[in-house]
Amino acid sequence: MLNKSTGPRRVVVTGYGAITALGLNSTDNWASVMEYRLGYRYVDRKSAGIQSCFYGLVEQELNIKFLPAQIRRRIPRFAQLGIVAAKEAVEMAFGDQQPTDIYPSLDCGVVIGTGWGGMDETLANHADYNATGIASLFGCFNSMPNVATAGASQFWNLRGYQNTPVAACATGTIAIGDAFTAIRDGRATMMLAGGAESLLSDFAVWDIDILSALTSEQADITKASCPFSLDRNGFVLSEGAAVLCLEERDAAISRGATILGEISGYGNYSDAYDFTSPAQDKVARVATINTALAQAGLSSADIDYINAHGTSTQLNDLNESEAIEMAVGTEIPVSSTKGYSGHLIAAAGSFEAIICLKTLKHQIMPATCHLTNRDPACHLDYISEGHRPAKIQHTLNLSFGFGGANAAIIISRESSCF
């Protein structure tokens, strides 16, 4: 069992997986970003009263045949995406072995969050019930936010710490932060952590579109998602999942794992202000950044790259830019990769954590896509001229969500293992 007598333990990344409209695995996703490809396309949904018309859809059939029927038949699409991403992460970390071949099952856990979970399946089940008086026998599981966490736990026999954060667009980063804390505090040795989202039904999309949160651009795809641009007008809704495998550093090194990066700091504060608008004083966002830095033992001068939340909405991009400036100044290179992927909601933070890990591996910072008409009120270095090679040791990943959720993690190059 775990040795809980020591102080805070170091937490490293040994695997990751992603499935989005940019690609069916993390390698293809990164290649798409590097080649300036977009993971969304035009879809006309006006017959359903939906004005927004650009979406990121995983259109290839999901391969979930590796799951036993008792899991496969009970999990909605978002959970299928989440477990597919988790499978890539586990295989990257452990190869042909399983986590419980190395560690006791009680030392291994799962934190896979979601924003709206199986809303599509729940709506479909409700419609069937209204029409016929009966619906799917597995409808209860479709509506459980923790069904992806449960499915992954069962499939890999991970019987340790588990949780399912539900924090809208900050969910993926909070999941990683929660798993990081569990390992750091001695409650786990290995954790899967990330987020998954799939909102495809007309009502689920209309529900967000009616808030004027989705892009209002009707024709020009370069203006559908253009973070920090004067032309920004809302975000592109995308589906997908991204999951990291985290391990306690000494245990990972002892088993000969390849260390891909280190999570060294985590911050999480609430705006306590509004359900959709960020707090004008930016106090919580600044505290989130500063807490992550302090826990990592770093100053702003140590951060080489920031992956911003960068939603391409009028309110967030300006507020986030001002919060970053207040916390760390204007000199650190910043980019938002949502111009490529669209907004993955619960998976956004964990997907962008993988972008940070790829940035560390390849020593190149991705450009902010479609930033040709920068908002002069946004004062940061947004890497708009093309991908930028650089010496990168420490990255900061930011996520901000509806309901005032703010989260940040520091992801560093673990130098002894590169």
For each residue, the residues with C-beta under 8 A, 3 or more apart:
1: 104 106 107
2: 107 186 187 188 189
3: 6 186
4: 186 187
5:
6: 3 9 186
7:
8: 184 185
9: 6 183 184 185 186 248 249 250
10: 184 248 249 250 262 264
11: 180 183 184 246 247 248 249 262 263 264
12: 246 247 248 249 252 257 259 260 261 262 263 414 417
13: 16 244 245 246 259 260 261 262 263 357 411
14: 92 93 245 246 247 252 257 258 259 260
15: 88 89 90 91 92 93 94 244 245 260
16: 13 26 88 89 92 242 243 244 245 260 353 354 357
17: 25 26 84 85 86 87 88 89 90 91 92 242 243
18: 23 25 26 29 85 88 240 241 242 243 347 351 354
19: 23 24 25 58 62 81 84 85 88 240 241 242
20: 23 29 39 56 58 238 239 240 241 242 341 344 347 351
21: 39 40 56 57 58 59 238 239 240 341 342
22: 28 29 32 33 37 39 56 340 341
23: 18 19 20 26 27 28 29 30 31 32 39
24: 19 28 58 60
25: 17 18 19 28 29 88
26: 16 17 18 23 29 30 88 92 242 354 358
27: 23 30 31
28: 22 23 24 25 31 32
29: 18 20 22 23 25 26 32 33 341 351 354
30: 23 26 27 33 34 354 355 358 362
31: 23 27 28 34 35
32: 22 23 28 29 35 37 39 340
33: 22 29 30 36 37 337 340 341 355 366
34: 30 31 364 366 387
35: 31 32
36: 33 340 367 369
37: 22 32 33 340
38: 41 221 339 340 369
39: 20 21 22 23 32 56 238 340 341 342
40: 21 54 55 56 57 221 224 225 236 238 341 342
41: 38 54 55 57 221
42: 53 54 221
43: 53 54 55 57
44: 47 53
45: 48 50 52 53 202 205
46: 49 50 51 53
47: 44
48: 45 202 205 206
49: 46 202 206
50: 45 46 53 202 205 206 209
51: 46 209 214 216
52: 45 55 205 209 214 215 216 234 237
53: 42 43 44 45 46 50 217 218
54: 40 41 42 43 215 217 221 224 225 236 342
55: 40 41 43 52 205 236 237 238 342
56: 20 21 22 39 40 236 237 238 239 240 341 342 344
57: 21 40 41 43 200 238 239
58: 19 20 21 24 62 81 198 239 240
59: 21
60: 24
61:
62: 19 58 77 80 81 84
63: 66 84
64: 67 72 80 83 84
65: 72
66: 63 87
67: 64 71 72 75 83 151 155
68: 71 72 155
69: 72 73
70: 73 74
71: 67 68 74 75 83 151 154 155
72: 64 65 67 68 69 75
73: 69 70 138
74: 70 71 138 141 142 147 151
75: 67 71 72 79 80 83 141 142 147 148 151
76: 79 80 117 118 120 121 141 142 147 198
77: 62 80 81 118 120 121 198 200 239
78: 81 82 114 117 118 148 196 197 198 239 241 346
79: 75 76 82 83 112 118 147 148 151 196
80: 62 64 75 76 77 83 84
81: 19 58 62 77 78 84 85 196 197 198 239 240 241 347
82: 78 79 85 86 112 114 148 151 152 194 195 196 241 243
83: 64 67 71 75 79 80 86 87 148 151 152 155
84: 17 19 62 63 64 80 81 87 88 241
85: 17 18 19 81 82 88 89 194 196 240 241 242 243 347
86: 17 82 83 89 90 110 112 152 156 192 194 241 243
87: 17 66 83 84 90 91
88: 15 16 17 18 19 25 26 84 85 91 92 243
89: 15 16 17 85 86 92 93 192 194 243 244 245
90: 15 17 86 87 93 94 98 99 156 192 245
91: 15 17 87 88 94 95
92: 14 15 16 17 26 88 89 245
93: 14 15 89 90 99 245 247 257
94: 15 90 91 97 98 99 101 102 245
95: 91
96:
97: 94 101 102
98: 90 94 101 102 156 157
99: 90 93 94 102 103 108 156 158 190
100: 103 104 105 108 156 157 158
101: 94 97 98
102: 94 97 98 99 190 255
103: 99 100 107 108 189 190 251
104: 1 100 107 108
105: 100 108 157 158 159 160
106: 1 159 160
107: 1 2 103 104 160 188 189 190
108: 99 100 103 104 105 156 158 159 160 188 189 190 191
109: 153 158 159 160 161 162 179 182 188 190 191 192
110: 86 149 152 153 156 158 162 191 192 193
111: 149 161 162 163 164 165 175 176 178 179 182 191 192 193 194
112: 79 82 86 148 149 152 164 175 192 193 194 195 196 243
113: 145 164 165 166 167 171 172 174 175 194 195 196 346
114: 78 82 117 145 148 164 166 171 195 196 197 346
115: 166 167 168 169 171 195 197 345 346 401
116: 119 197 199 204 345 346
117: 76 78 114 143 144 145 147 166
118: 76 77 78 79 121 122 142 143 144 147
119: 116 122 123 199 201 204
120: 76 77 123 124 198 199 200 201 204
121: 76 77 118 124 125 136 139 142 143
122: 118 119 125 126 139 142 143
123: 119 120 126 127 201 203 204
124: 120 121 127 128 201
125: 121 122 128 129 135 136 139 142 143
126: 122 123 129 130 135
127: 123 124 130 131
128: 124 125 131 132 134 135 136
129: 125 126 132 133 134 135 139
130: 126 127
131: 127 128
132: 128 129 135
133: 129
134: 128 129
135: 125 126 128 129 132 139
136: 121 125 128 139 142
137:
138: 73 74 141 142
139: 121 122 125 129 135 136 142 143
140: 143 144
141: 74 75 76 138 144 147
142: 74 75 76 118 121 122 125 136 138 139 147
143: 117 118 121 122 125 139 140
144: 117 118 140 141 147 150
145: 113 114 117 164 166
146: 149 150 162 164
147: 74 75 76 79 117 118 141 142 144 150 151
148: 75 78 79 82 83 112 114 151 152 164 196
149: 110 111 112 146 152 153 162 163 164
150: 144 146 147 153 154 162
151: 67 71 74 75 79 82 83 147 148 154 155
152: 82 83 86 110 112 148 149 155 156 158 192
153: 109 110 149 150 156 157 158 159 162
154: 71 150 151 157
155: 67 68 71 83 151 152
156: 86 90 98 99 100 108 110 152 153 192
157: 98 100 105 153 154
158: 99 100 105 108 109 110 152 153 162 190 192
159: 105 106 108 109 153
160: 105 106 107 108 109 187 188 191
161: 109 111 179 182 187 188 191
162: 109 110 111 146 149 150 153 158
163: 111 149 175 178
164: 111 112 113 114 145 146 148 149
165: 111 113 171 174 175 178
166: 113 114 115 117 145 171 346
167: 113 115 170 171 174 346 401 403 405 407
168: 115 171 345 346 401 402 403 405
169: 115 309 311 343 345 346 348 349 399 400 401 402 405
170: 167 173 174 349 399 400 401 405 406 407
171: 113 114 115 165 166 167 168 174 175 195 345 346 347 349 399 401 405
172: 113 175 176 194 195 242 344 346 347 348 349 350 351 352 353 399
173: 170 176 177 349 350 352 353 397 398 399 407 408 409
174: 113 165 167 170 171 177 178 268 349 399 405 407
175: 111 112 113 163 165 171 172 178 179 193 194 195 349 350
176: 111 172 173 179 180 193 194 244 246 263 266 349 350 353 409
177: 173 174 180 181 266 267 268 407 409
178: 111 163 165 174 175 181 182 193
179: 109 111 161 175 176 182 183 188 191 192 193 244 246
180: 11 176 177 183 184 191 193 246 263 266 409
181: 177 178 184 185 266
182: 109 111 161 178 179 185 187 188 191
183: 9 11 179 180 186 187 188 189 190 191 246 247 248
184: 8 9 10 11 180 181
185: 8 9 181 182
186: 2 3 4 6 9 183
187: 2 4 160 161 182 183
188: 2 107 108 109 160 161 179 182 183 191 248
189: 2 103 107 108 183 247 248 251
190: 99 102 103 107 108 109 158 183 245 246 247 248 251
191: 108 109 110 111 160 161 179 180 182 183 188 245 246 247
192: 86 89 90 109 110 111 112 152 156 158 179 243 244 245 246
193: 110 111 112 175 176 178 179 180 243 244 246 350
194: 82 85 86 89 111 112 113 172 175 176 241 242 243 244 347 350
195: 82 112 113 114 115 171 172 175 241 242 344 345 346 347 348 349 350
196: 78 79 81 82 85 112 113 114 148 240 241 242 243 346 347
197: 78 81 114 115 116 239 240 241 344 345 346 347
198: 58 76 77 78 81 120 239 240
199: 116 119 120 204 205 208 237 239 345
200: 57 77 120 204 205 239
201: 119 120 123 124 204 205
202: 45 48 49 50 205 206
203: 123 206 207
204: 116 119 120 123 199 200 201 207 208
205: 45 48 50 52 55 199 200 201 202 208 209 214 237
206: 48 49 50 202 203 209 210
207: 203 204 210 211
208: 199 204 205 211 213 214 237
209: 50 51 52 205 206 212 213 214
210: 206 207
211: 207 208 276
212: 209 216 234
213: 208 209 234 235 276 313
214: 51 52 205 208 209 234 235 236 237
215: 52 54 223 224 225 233 234 235 236 312
216: 51 52 212 233 234
217: 53 54 220 221 223 224 233 234
218: 53
219:
220: 217 223 224
221: 38 40 41 42 54 217 224
222: 226 370 372
223: 215 217 220 226 229 231 233 370
224: 40 54 215 217 220 221 236
225: 40 54 215 235 236 312 338 339 342 343 369 370
226: 222 223 229 231 232 312 339 369 370 371 372 373
227: 232 308 310 311 312 317 336 338 339 368 370 371 382
228: 232 310 317 321 336 368 371 374 375 378 380 382
229: 223 226 232 312 370 371 372 373 374 375
230: 373 374 375 376
231: 223 226 373
232: 226 227 228 229 312 313 314 317 375
233: 215 216 217 223 312 313 314
234: 52 212 213 214 215 216 217 312 313
235: 213 214 215 225 311 312 313 338 342 343
236: 40 54 55 56 214 215 224 225 312 338 342 343
237: 52 55 56 199 205 208 214 342 343 345
238: 20 21 39 40 55 56 57 341 342 343 344 345
239: 20 21 56 57 58 77 78 81 197 198 199 200 344
240: 18 19 20 21 56 58 81 85 196 197 198 341 344 347 351
241: 18 19 20 78 81 82 84 85 86 194 195 196 197 344 347 350
242: 16 17 18 19 20 26 85 172 194 195 196 344 347 350 351 353 354
243: 16 17 18 82 85 86 88 89 112 192 193 194 196 350
244: 13 15 16 89 176 179 192 193 194 350 353 354
245: 13 14 15 16 89 90 92 93 94 190 191 192
246: 11 12 13 14 176 179 180 183 190 191 192 193 263
247: 11 12 14 93 183 189 190 191 251 252 257
248: 9 10 11 12 183 188 189 190 251 252
249: 9 10 11 12 252 253 259 262 414
250: 9 10 253 254
251: 103 189 190 247 248 254 255
252: 12 14 247 248 249 255 257 259
253: 249 250 256 257 259 417
254: 250 251
255: 102 251 252
256: 253
257: 12 14 93 247 252 253
258: 14 417
259: 12 13 14 249 252 253 262 414 416 417 418
260: 12 13 14 15 16 357 360 361 414
261: 12 13 356 357 360 411 412 413 414
262: 10 11 12 13 249 259 411 412 413 414
263: 11 12 13 176 180 246 266 409 410 411 412
264: 10 11 295 296 297 298 394 410 411 412
265: 291 292 293 294 295 296 297 298 408 409 410
266: 176 177 180 181 263 291 292 295 407 408 409 410
267: 177 287 288 289 290 291 292 293 295 406 407 408 409
268: 174 177 288 291 405 406 407 408
269: 283 284 285 287 288 291 406
270: 284 403 404 405 406
271: 274 278 279 284 285 404 405 406
272: 279 284 404
273: 277 278 279 280 404
274: 271 277 278 279 404
275: 402 403 404
276: 211 213 402
277: 273 274 315
278: 271 273 274 282 285 315 316 319 320 400 404
279: 271 272 273 274 282 283 284 285 319 404
280: 273 319
281:
282: 278 279 285 286 319 322 323 326
283: 269 279 286 287
284: 269 270 271 272 279 287 288 404 406
285: 269 271 278 279 282 288 289 319 320 323 327 400 406
286: 282 283 289 290 323 326 327
287: 267 269 283 284 290 291
288: 267 268 269 284 285 291 292 398 406 407 408
289: 267 285 286 292 293 323 324 327 328 396 398 408
290: 267 286 287 293 294 327
291: 265 266 267 268 269 287 288 294 295 408
292: 265 266 267 288 289 295 296 396 408 409 410
293: 265 267 289 290 296 298 299 300 302 303 328 396 410
294: 265 290 291 297
295: 264 265 266 267 291 292 410
296: 264 265 292 293 394 410 412
297: 264 265 294
298: 264 265 293 302 303 394 410
299: 293 302
300: 293 303 327 328 329 332
301:
302: 293 298 299 393 394
303: 293 298 300 306 328 332 394 395 396 410
304: 332 333 390 391 392 393 394 395
305: 332 333 334 335 356 359 365 390 392 394 395 396
306: 303 324 328 332 333 334 335 395 396 397 398
307: 334 335 336 337 352 355 356 359 395 396 397 398
308: 227 320 324 334 335 336 398
309: 169 316 320 336 348 398 399 400
310: 227 228 316 317 320 335 336 337 338 339 368
311: 169 227 235 316 317 336 338 343
312: 215 225 226 227 229 232 233 234 235 236 317 336 338 339
313: 213 232 233 234 235 316 317
314: 232 233 317 318
315: 277 278 318 319
316: 278 309 310 311 313 319 320 400
317: 227 228 232 310 311 312 313 314 320 321 375 378
318: 314 315 321 322 375 377 378
319: 278 279 280 282 285 315 316 322 323
320: 278 285 308 309 310 316 317 323 324 398 400
321: 228 317 318 324 325 377 378 379 380
322: 282 318 319 325 326
323: 282 285 286 289 319 320 326 327
324: 289 306 308 320 321 327 328 332 334 380 398
325: 321 322 328 329 330 379 380
326: 282 286 322 323
327: 285 286 289 290 300 323 324
328: 289 293 300 303 306 324 325 332 396
329: 300 325 332
330: 325 379 380 381
331: 381
332: 300 303 304 305 306 324 328 329 380 381 396
333: 304 305 306 365 381 383 388 390
334: 305 306 307 308 324 368 380 381 382 383
335: 305 306 307 308 310 365 366 367 368 382 383
336: 227 228 307 308 309 310 311 312 339 368 382
337: 33 307 310 340 341 352 355 366 368 369
338: 225 227 235 236 310 311 312 341 342 343 348
339: 38 225 226 227 310 312 336 368 369 370 371
340: 22 32 33 36 37 38 39 337 366 369
341: 20 21 22 29 33 39 40 56 238 240 337 338 344 348 351
342: 21 39 40 54 55 56 225 235 236 237 238 338
343: 169 225 235 236 237 238 311 338 348
344: 20 56 172 195 197 238 239 240 241 242 341 347 348 351
345: 115 116 168 169 171 195 197 199 237 238 348
346: 78 113 114 115 116 166 167 168 169 171 172 195 196 197
347: 18 20 81 85 171 172 194 195 196 197 240 241 242 344 350 351
348: 169 172 195 309 338 341 343 344 345 351 352 399
349: 169 170 171 172 173 174 175 176 195 352 353 397 399 407
350: 172 173 175 176 193 194 195 241 242 243 244 347 353 354
351: 18 20 29 172 240 242 341 344 347 348 354 355
352: 172 173 307 337 348 349 355 356 397 399
353: 16 172 173 176 242 244 349 350 356 357 397 409 411
354: 16 18 26 29 30 242 244 350 351 357 358
355: 30 33 307 337 351 352 358 359 366
356: 261 305 307 352 353 359 360 395 397 411
357: 13 16 260 261 353 354 360 361 411
358: 26 30 354 355 361 362
359: 305 307 355 356 362 363 364 365 366 392 395
360: 260 261 356 357 363 392 393 395 411 412 413
361: 260 357 358
362: 30 358 359
363: 359 360 389 390 391 392
364: 34 359 387 388 389 390
365: 305 333 335 359 383 387 388 389 390 392
366: 33 34 335 337 340 355 359 383 387
367: 36 335 371 383 384 385 386 387 388
368: 227 228 310 334 335 336 337 339 371 382 383 384
369: 36 38 225 226 337 339 340
370: 222 223 225 226 227 229 339
371: 226 227 228 229 339 367 368 374 382 384
372: 222 226 229 384
373: 226 229 230 231
374: 228 229 230 371 378 382 384
375: 228 229 230 232 317 318 378
376: 230
377: 318 321
378: 228 317 318 321 374 375 382
379: 321 325 330
380: 228 321 324 325 330 332 334
381: 330 331 332 333 334
382: 227 228 334 335 336 368 371 374 378
383: 333 334 335 365 366 367 368 387 388
384: 367 368 371 372 374
385: 367 388
386: 367
387: 34 364 365 366 367 383
388: 333 364 365 367 383 385
389: 363 364 365
390: 304 305 333 363 364 365
391: 304 363
392: 304 305 359 360 363 365 395 413
393: 302 304 360 412 413 415
394: 264 296 298 302 303 304 305 410 411 412 413
395: 303 304 305 306 307 356 359 360 392 410 411 412
396: 289 292 293 303 305 306 307 328 332 408 409 410 411
397: 173 306 307 349 352 353 356 408 409 410 411
398: 173 288 289 306 307 308 309 320 324 407 408
399: 169 170 171 172 173 174 309 348 349 352 405 406 407 408
400: 169 170 278 285 309 316 320 405 406 407
401: 115 167 168 169 170 171 404 405 406 407
402: 168 169 275 276 405
403: 167 168 270 275
404: 270 271 272 273 274 275 278 279 284 401
405: 167 168 169 170 171 174 268 270 271 399 400 401 402
406: 170 267 268 269 270 271 284 285 288 399 400 401
407: 167 170 173 174 177 266 267 268 288 349 398 399 400 401
408: 173 265 266 267 268 288 289 291 292 396 397 398 399
409: 173 176 177 180 263 265 266 267 292 353 396 397
410: 263 264 265 266 292 293 295 296 298 303 394 395 396 397
411: 13 261 262 263 264 353 356 357 360 394 395 396 397
412: 261 262 263 264 296 360 393 394 395
413: 261 262 360 392 393 394 418
414: 12 249 259 260 261 262 417 418
415: 393 418
416: 259
417: 12 253 258 259 414
418: 259 413 414 415
